[in-house]
Amino acid sequence: ITNHMPTSELQALDAAHHMHPFTHGSGLAGKGARIITRANGAWLTDSDGNRILDAMAGLWCVNIGYGRKELAQAAARQMEELPYYNTFFQTTHVPAIALSKKLAELAPEGFNHTFFAGSGSEANDTNLRLVRTYWAEKGQPERNIVISRWNAYHGSSVGSGSLGGMKGMHMQGGLPIPDIHHIDQPNWWAEGGDMTPEEFGLERARQLEAAIEELGPERVAAFIAEPIQGAGGVIVPPDTYWPEIQRIVDKYGILLIADEVICGFGRTGNWFGSQTMNIRPHIMTIAKGLSSGYQPIGGSIICDEVAEVINSIEFNHGYTYSGHPVACAVALENLRILDEEKIVEKVATETAPYLKEKFETLTDHPLVGEAKIVGMMGSIALTPDKASRAAFEAEAGTVGFICRERCFSNNLVMRHVGDRMIISPPLVIAKDEIDTLIERAWQSLDECHARLKDEGLM
Ligand SMILES: Cc1ncc(COP(=O)(O)O)c(CNc2cccc(C(=O)O)c2)c1O
């Protein structure tokens, strides 16, 4: 089985043997999966030779772009030298040491320790057990509730899927597990009603204080949140939201977990989204941009105060691939490139401002209500009526799906979440590629609009 086989044969084999995440399997089998064969920079190539502009950087993760041979060489070198050894049982190895040191240098002041995992989900499972173990060691074992938001995404394991607030996930498999409490999300466009964004931001943040009081302050271990919700639709909170959350976290002395799986490593124009949103977490979840997706790796960067407590006991937790040497070596090379090529600075000073200016012109399109973008993660809200911020009559996601299909047919990858369209391109996307992105987005919106009118959907 190779890239050179006919697409139809590859699709048939895929349908016969491969189960895809978050996919209606038989539906996909009927139409055949798109087979991506190669990629370079911000561009994908599929098995039919189409060149596709990947405005999603894979799954929000290929921050340095595709095709960086330095990472392949780092992987090969490490595989030849030490393809695997574990970090259990009093052992370690140079890649884990070097990567954890690099992360301590890049992280904000006071973050000097990392616990590695194989993914963001595994890292959030670590965090759930970390914060509960921390409080138990502080003599408060009843402090085991973690508060999160509806429509947050923290992963797809039992623990991280419970921390997340995706009701469609909870309905399958009996989630959430006990002692995880959800409050509403700061999604002003969809849920703000007649409130100003500023009033709404305060109202939603104050739900955290109400929840803590309702549950009992002595029961609450932590609050987990993405600085900016990603998979929930790139929901940028009103400016009043995070300062109020921070005040409440400080007031009750609970731990703050910032889930930086998407926001981390330059996505928002700083190394971490916590810096962009001016929040002070105790733990930061990392994955995705940590290795630019070239290797599966995740982790938790832990502040000194929490690390000191956890290091004072045997923390009975960890994974076979915690600190996998090849994954660590590739992640280290990825961070070296991000750092030495000043990619985060270029995003902040050159390409993100350019992208923002061009992206916001999409609000001139009749289908587009609001455009929100921070750094290199943005979304537009599709609506039949901008003034009222109305939802479409069709089931949520119907229009988003049509628009997503139009994008694909125009060789542009955008993601839809409900009826919001999302971009999260490689951080190295060039200005002329941004122009192409906007042109193809506009064309796809026009085609989607025409289809909606033809089908009487608006
Ligand atoms: C904020 C956040 N936290 C944790 C995870 C879980 O990471 P892993 O997948 O590596 O276990 C994520 C992952 N985010 C994610 C994963 C898959 C698809 C999409 C999408 O938007 O379609 C988003 C994420 O976005």
The ligand as an ORCA input file, in Angstrom:
! r2SCAN-3c Opt
* xyz 0 1
  C      -7.520     22.868     24.526
  C      -7.286     21.397     24.289
  N      -6.944     20.605     25.329
  C      -6.731     19.285     25.149
  C      -6.847     18.709     23.902
  C      -6.608     17.216     23.757
  O      -5.389     16.992     23.131
  P      -5.148     15.572     22.359
  O      -6.114     15.540     21.166
  O      -3.712     15.640     21.959
  O      -5.454     14.486     23.341
  C      -7.161     19.505     22.783
  C      -7.237     18.865     21.428
  N      -7.955     19.628     20.455
  C      -8.512     19.027     19.368
  C      -8.273     17.692     19.102
  C      -8.886     17.131     17.973
  C      -9.724     17.873     17.143
  C      -9.946     19.221     17.452
  C     -10.848     20.029     16.572
  O     -11.003     21.242     16.786
  O     -11.398     19.423     15.632
  C      -9.342     19.798     18.543
  C      -7.401     20.869     22.975
  O      -7.751     21.689     21.948
*
